[in-house]
C-alpha cells in the first residue's frame, strides 16, 4: 500500500462517511479485500490508522503494515486483502476510485470477508 498510483483517468465513485471507534464497520477491522477494478483511498483526518496488507486470503501475518497519520492517506489496490487498526482518536473516511468507463454496481465497494 505504499501509495500505489490510482490511474489518472479514474474517478471517485463513492465515499464513506467519517468513521471513528464508535461507528467503524467491523468488516474494516477484519480480514477483507478491495473489489475488482476498485482502489480504496483511506484518508485520515485525526489520529492514526494502521493498514495491514496480506499476501492472500489465507495469510494470517501481514506482508506490510503502514501507519497513516492525520493529514495523510494511503491506497489499497484492487483485490488486495487487508485490515485496519485505529487509534482511539482516529477519524477517517474511504474514497472508492474506479474507471469511469467500467460498468459497476454499488455492491463492488462492499468489504468482503
C-alpha positions in Angstrom: 0.0 0.0 0.0 2.9 2.3 -0.4 1.0 5.0 -2.2 0.2 2.9 -5.3 -1.0 5.2 -8.0 -4.6 5.3 -8.9 -4.9 5.6 -12.7 -5.2 9.3 -13.7 -8.5 8.9 -15.6 -10.2 7.0 -12.7 -12.8 8.9 -10.6 -14.3 8.7 -7.1 -17.4 6.5 -7.4 -18.3 6.5 -3.8 -17.1 7.9 -0.4 -17.9 6.7 3.0 -18.9 8.9 5.9 -16.3 9.6 8.5 -15.6 6.7 10.8 -14.4 6.7 14.5 -14.0 4.0 17.1 -17.7 4.4 17.8 -19.0 3.7 14.3 -16.3 1.9 12.3 -17.8 -1.1 10.4 -16.5 -4.4 11.9 -15.6 -5.5 8.4 -12.9 -2.9 8.1 -11.2 -4.3 11.3 -11.3 -7.8 9.9 -9.5 -9.6 7.0 -11.3 -8.4 3.8 -10.3 -7.3 0.3 -10.9 -4.5 -2.1 -13.2 -5.3 -5.0 -12.0 -6.0 -8.6 -11.5 -2.7 -10.5 -11.6 -0.6 -7.4 -8.9 1.3 -5.5 -9.6 2.3 -1.9 -8.1 5.6 -0.7 -8.0 5.8 3.1 -7.9 9.4 4.3 -7.1 10.1 7.9 -8.3 13.3 9.5 -7.4 12.7 13.1 -5.3 10.2 15.0 -3.7 7.3 13.2 -4.9 4.3 11.2 -2.6 1.3 10.7 -3.2 -0.6 7.5 -2.1 -4.3 7.4 -1.8 -5.9 3.9 -1.8 -9.6 3.3 -0.4 -11.7 0.5 -3.7 -13.6 0.1 -7.0 -14.6 1.8 -5.3 -17.4 3.8 -2.4 -15.3 5.2 -2.5 -14.7 8.9 0.6 -12.5 9.1 0.7 -9.2 7.2 3.3 -8.7 4.5 3.1 -5.0 5.1 2.0 -2.6 7.9 1.8 1.1 7.3 0.8 3.8 9.8 -1.2 6.5 8.2 -1.2 9.7 10.3 -3.6 12.6 10.4 -3.5 14.6 7.2 -2.2 11.7 5.1 -3.7 8.9 3.0 -2.9 5.5 1.7 -4.2 3.5 -1.2 -5.4 -0.1 -1.3 -5.2 -1.8 -4.8 -8.0 -3.9 -6.3 -8.5 -7.3 -4.8 -5.9 -6.9 -2.1 -6.5 -8.5 1.3 -6.1 -6.2 4.3 -7.5 -4.9 7.6 -7.0 -1.8 9.7 -6.4 -0.9 13.3 -7.1 2.6 14.6 -6.0 4.9 17.5 -8.7 5.8 20.0 -8.9 9.3 18.5 -8.8 8.3 14.8 -11.2 9.7 12.3 -11.1 8.7 8.7 -13.1 8.0 5.5 -12.6 6.0 2.4 -12.9 7.1 -1.2 -13.5 4.3 -3.8 -12.0 5.0 -7.2 -12.9 3.2 -10.4 -12.6 3.5 -14.1 -15.5 5.7 -15.2 -15.9 3.6 -18.3 -16.4 0.4 -16.4 -19.9 -0.9 -15.5 -20.0 -1.4 -11.8 -22.7 -1.6 -9.2 -22.5 -0.3 -5.6 -22.0 -3.8 -4.3 -18.5 -3.9 -5.6 -17.4 -1.5 -3.0 -18.5 -3.7 -0.1 -15.8 -5.2 2.1 -15.5 -9.0 1.5 -14.5 -11.3 4.3 
